[in-house]
Amino acid sequence: MRSARCGLVLVLMMTLTLTVVEPVGRAAEADHWPHFRGPTMNAAVADNPDLPETWSQTENVEWVTDVPGLGWSSPVVWGNRVFLTTVTAEGAFEQPKPGLYAPQGRPEPPPLEHDWLVYCLDLETGDVIWRRSVSLGRPSFPRHMKNTYASETPTTDGERVYVRFGDLGLYTFDMDGNEVWSLEIPFKETRSDWGSASSPVLHEDKLIIVYDNEEESWIAALDKRTGREIWRTARDEVSSWATPYIWEHEQRTEIVTSAVNRIRSYDLDGDLLWEMDGRMSWASIATPFSSHGLVYVNSGYFRDEHRPAYAIRPGASGDITLADGELSNDFVAWYQPKAGNYNTSPLVYGDIYYSLLDRGFFEAYDARTGEPVYGRQRIRVGASFTSSPWAYNGKIFALSEQGDTYVMRAGREFEVLAVNSLDDMAMASPAIVGDRLLIRTRTKVYSIRK
């Protein structure tokens, strides 16, 4: 994402196992958050008593850095460097607001001078190490008013940081801010002028890009060192906003994609391995991820009657679509017809699959079987969610668009334990590194630390 019928912005994004490169700064694995939702794409991290569980605009705040402009990309971290993107504009224009509204985006882009920016911050202090402008001018493509022109999350391998700015292009910098290569991505129309969302992902020497739109959808692999296209595969798809997932298991490595028409998986050469008609919601946003030897794929626009979630076993080939009335088959381990998410991606913590719905409801299922653990629970009336949840220390955290983080007890009983407020709109998902929690709001980045 990347903004949507009221709130598409997904701060979707990516997961994969990266080749370990000697990082800038500290080298511990815990100091890397290289893409959206962290190293595994499932933002449940190891328990750590030093990780913060309560905060405010002043309590447990190590530093705060103002970030100008608009951007819903999540921060990513390698060593002592934090990367994020934003786009500034000179003049007054329509600002985003929380909640579901405006099913149609603005067909005309704001007639203002925009500056597309990449920031690198110091993890210890929040100071700006470098800032780079990749383009300056008036945008030629539209977006939803709740979306931004900087909604895709960067990814990094410790040598370079890779940034996609929607229909503008891809930009690659080394860790010192020197541009290595760039690549234009021609604009294609997206449904209702919502804009783009899917973030790039890395696997070894390949940078994987998915662009599902209303004109010519595709998935491609680029050489991460040069930007040269290695392969491109056409996709019979309409606009979708989910980031692809690199699923590494004992049998093979595959690229799992979620979209409106089909769920598909490709090998590392771009050849189709398997697919299924998931009868998906018309807004496919949540990014796949794996746990317990299964890969989870879902979609769930809140007004759709069918909002499916699937758990798929490794080793599939061909068409694995469920027959009418089936809840499982040889490769679909389980299926729930109304467990899908709209803007957020789900979370597996322990043995439970948690589903956070954008209008403030929370559900839980057995991660292995799909059996309900508890049904729909209201977090708070009026709260809306685009940021994806995270977990540690026996607790689940959900950041609302209003800037409030609801702390919930993990397990088989639903309970809201606390609320931590930053009093600023928020739609980016956080990063967790060591004993720090990095939260991006509409105007700032916070380092939350005891």
N, C-alpha and C positions, 0 to 999 in steps of 0.2 A: 504497500500500500502501500489511487490510494486514499481514499477518503471515501466516504460512501454515503449511501442513502442515509445520511445522517450520521455520519461518523465514520467513514471509511478512512482510515489512516493507518491502519495497521502498521504498525511498527514492526512489521513482519520481518520476518527475516530469517536467519540462516543458521545452519548448524553443520558441522562436519568436523572430521578429525584433520588437523593440520600437521604438515611436516614440522617437526620441532627444529627451530632455528635459534641460534644463540641470540637472545633478545637484547634490546636496548634496556639498560637499567637492570633491575633485579631479575633473576632467572627462574625463580620458583614457578611451578605450574599454576599455583594458586593466584599468581599475579597476572594471569592472562584471561581476558574475556574478549575473544577475538571476533565475535559476531553476535548477532541478536540472540539473546537468551543463553549465551555462554557456550562453553566447549561442547556440550552434548545436545544443545538446543532444547533441553528440558531443564529449566532453571531451578532445580532442586540441588542445593549444594551441601557439602558435608557440614555436620554440626560444628559450631565454633562458638564457644561462650563469649568471645570478644566481638562477634557480629552484633550490630545494634538491633534492638527490638522496639525501642521507643525513640521518637525524635519530634522536633518541631522546627520552626524557622531559626531557632537559636539553640535548642537542646541537642547535644550530641552532633553538632555541626563542626566539622573540621575546617572547611572552607566553602565559600560560595563564589562562583564566577558568573558574571552577567554575560549572556549571549544575545547579541542583537538579532533582529529579524525574526523569521519564522522557520522552524524545522522540527519535524517529529521523528527524525532519525534517532536511534538509540546510541548512547556512547559505547565505544569499544575500547579495550585496553590491552596494551602489550608492555610489560615491564613498567616503567614509570611514565608512560605516555598514554594520554586519553585522546581519542579522535572522535569528532562529530562534525556535522554539517549544518549549514543554515543558509537562508537567502534573505537578504535585506532589500528593501524597496524605498525609494525616495517619494514621499507623498502619502496621502491618506487612501486607504483601501479597506475593503470589508475584512474584519477580523474574525477568526474562528471563535466558536462558543461551544460549551458542553451540550451534550444531549443529541437526540435524533431530530434532524430537520433537513429541509431542502433536498428532496429526492433528485433534483436535477442540478448539476453543476452549472457554473456560469460559462456560457459558450464562448465568451470573449475574455481573454486574459486581461489582468489589470494593466491599463495603459501607462505604466510607470517604468522607470529605469530600475532594473533588478541587478543584484550582485550575488553570484553563487559562490559560497565560501566554504573552505575546509579549515577546521581548527584543530590544533594540537595543543593540549594542556599538560601541565606537569601534575602527575598524580599526587605528589606530596603537598603541593601548595595551591594548585588551581591556576597558577600563572600561565599566560599564553606563551608557549614556546615558539610557535609559528602560526601564521594565518596566511592562506593562499586563496586568491580569487581565480576561478577558472573561467568565468564568463561575466561580461558586463553588458547589459542592454535590456531591451524590452522583450519579454517572452512572447513566442509565437504560438504557443499551445495553451489550452485552457486547463483548469483544475477545479475541483470542488472547493467551495469557500472554507470548508473545514480542513481540507487537505493543505499541504504545503508543497513547494517546489524542492524541498529537501526532506522527503519522508523515507527514502530508502536508507537502511543502515549500512555503514561501511563494513569492510572486513579487512583483517590484517594477518600477516604471517610472520611478523617480526622483522622482515626485510623491507616490506612496502605496505602501504595502506591503499586499498582499492575502493573507489567511491563511484556510485552511480547517482546521477542527478536525473532521474526519470527520463524524459524524452530529449534531454539535452545531450547526455553522453556519459561515458566512463572516463575516469581520471585516476591516474596512479602516481603516487609520490613515494620517495624513499622516506626513511624515518626522520631525516633532517629537513623535509619539505621541498626537496627538489623534484620537479615533475619528471617522470620516467616515460610515460606514454599516455595518450588519450585517444578516444575513439568516439566518433559521433554515432548516436542512435537516432535514426530518422523517426519523427513523430508519426504515430498511428492513433486513430480515433479510439477512445475507450468509452465504455458504456456510460451514458448520461454525462459525459465530460467530467468524470470523476478524477481522471489522471492515473498515474502509474503507482506501483507499490513494491513489486517484487525486488528483493535485494540480491546482489551477487553472492555466490558462495565459492569457496576454494576447496580443491582437492589436489594435493601434490602440485603438479606444474600447471593445472588447469583452473581457470576462472569460469564458473558456470553461470549463465544468464538465461532467464526465462522471460519472454515478453508476450503475454496473452492479451490480445486486443480485438477490435471489431473488424480489422482489415487483413492482417497477415501475421498469425501467431507463430512463434518459433522458440526453440531451445538451442543454445549454442555453447561451445567450449572455446575459450581463448587461451593462448599461451600467456601465462601470467607475467612473463618477463618482457614480452614485446607487444602484446595485444593482438597478435596475429590470430585469425580465426582458424581453429583446428578442425572443427566440424560444426554444421548447423543442421537441425532436423525440424522440418515443418510440423506444426501441430494443428489439428482440426479442432480449434478452440475459439471461444469468445472471451471477452474480458474476464480475467481472473487476477487475483492479487497475492496469491500465496508464494512465498519463497521456496525454492526447491530444497530438499533434504538429502544429504549424502549419507546413505545407510550402509555402514560397514558391518558385516556379520561373517560368520565362519565360512559361508559358501561363496561369497563374492561381495563386491562393492557396487551399489546401484544408486541411481538418482531418482528419488521419488518425488512426483509432482501431484499437486491437487488442483483441480480446475472444475469448471461447471459441467462440461460435457463428459469427461472421463478422468478417473484416477489412473496415472500411468507411471511406469518405472522404466528407466533406460540404463543401459550399460555405459561404461566410461568412453565408448566410441559413439554414443548417441543412438544406438539401435534399441528398439523397443523390446523389453523383456516381458512385461505383462501389463494388462490394463483391466479396468472394470468400469461398468456403468454404475456409479454409486447413487444415481438419481439425486445428485447433489443440489443443495440450495443454489439459487441463482447468484449468490454472492459468495464465492469461494476465496477465503481470506486467510484462515488459520493455516500455519505452516506445519507440515508433518514432522514427527520426531519419533524416536524409538525408546523402548524400555522393556524389561522382562522378555527380551528376544522377539518383540513384536514391533511393527511400525504402526503408528496411529495417524489416521487421516479423517478429517471431518469438515463440515461446513454447516452454517446455520443462521441464515437471515431470520430475524426474529418473527416475521410475519408468515414465514413458510410453514406449512403443516409438516413437511418432511425435512428434518434437520439432522442428518445422519452422522454417526461416528462409527468408524471401522477400526478393528485391530487385525493386522495382516501378518501372516507367518512368512518367514524367509523361504526362498526357493521356488517361488511361483513362476509360471510361464503361461503365455497365451492369455485368453480371456477368462478371468476368474469371477465374473459377475455372478452375484447370488440369483438363484432362480426365485420366482415369485413364491413368497411364503417362507423362504429359507432365512435362517438367522446365522448360519455358518456353512462353510464347505471345507474342502481340503486345505485351502489357504486363507480363507477369511475366518479368523479365530472367533470373533464375535462382532455383532452389529447391534447398535441401538438407534432406533429411528428418530429420536428427538433429543439426542445428547450433544448435537453439534453447536459450535460457537459461531458468533458473527464476526466481530472484529478481533477478539482475543484469541490466543492459542492456548490449548489446555495444558495441564500439568500432571505428571505422575510423581507422587511422593510416597515412598514406601510401596505398599501394595494397592494404593488407591489412585484412581484417575479422577481428577477434579476438573469440572467444567465451569468457567466463569462467563456468564452471559452479560452482554453490554448494558442491559437495563437493570443490572444490580442483583441478579439471582445467581445462586451457587448450587451445584449438584455434585454428587460423588458416586463413583462406580468402582467395582472390583477391576483392577487393571488387567488381570489375567482372563477373567471370564465375562466381563461386561455386566455382571449382575448389579442392580442398584444397591448402593450402600445407604444413601438417603436421598430423598427427592428434593425438588426445588425449594430453596430457602432464600428468603429476602435478606440481603446484606443491609441495605438501608433504602428507604423510599427516597427517590430523587437522585440517587447516585447512578452514574453511568460510567462504563468502562471500555477503554480501548487498549490500554497497557495490559500486557500479559502478566499473570501472577508468578510469584517465586516462593521458595520455601527453604527454611533451615530451622534448626533447634526446635523441632516439633511444632512449628507454626507455619501458616501460609499467609502471604502478604498480597494484597490486591490494591493497586493504586488507581483511584478514580480520576475521571476527567476533571473533577473539581479540586484535585490536589490532595485528597485525603487517602491515606493508606490504612486499610482495614486489616487488622491482625486477627486471624482466625486460628482456632485450635485444629491441628491436623488429627485425623482419626475418623472414627465411625459416628461421632456426634458433632453436629454443627454448633459452633459457638463463636461469636465475635468477642474477642478479648479486649481490644483497645482500638483507638483511632489516632493516627499521627497525621497532623495537618501541616501542609506547606502553603496553603492559601494562594495557590496559583494553578491555572489550568495545566493539566499534564496528560499526554498521550503516548509518550515514549516509554519503552520498557527499560528497567534499570540494569546496571552492571554490578556484579559482585566480585571484588578482588581482595584476597586476604581478609582483613577485618574491616574493609570499607564497603559501603553501599553507595553507589553513584546514581542519583536521581536527577533526570532532566525535566524541568517544567517549561512552561511557555517562555520564560524570560531568563532562566538561570540553570546552572548545574550545581548540585549540592554534593559534597562529600560528607556522608553521614558516618560517624565513627564514635565509638565510646571514648 
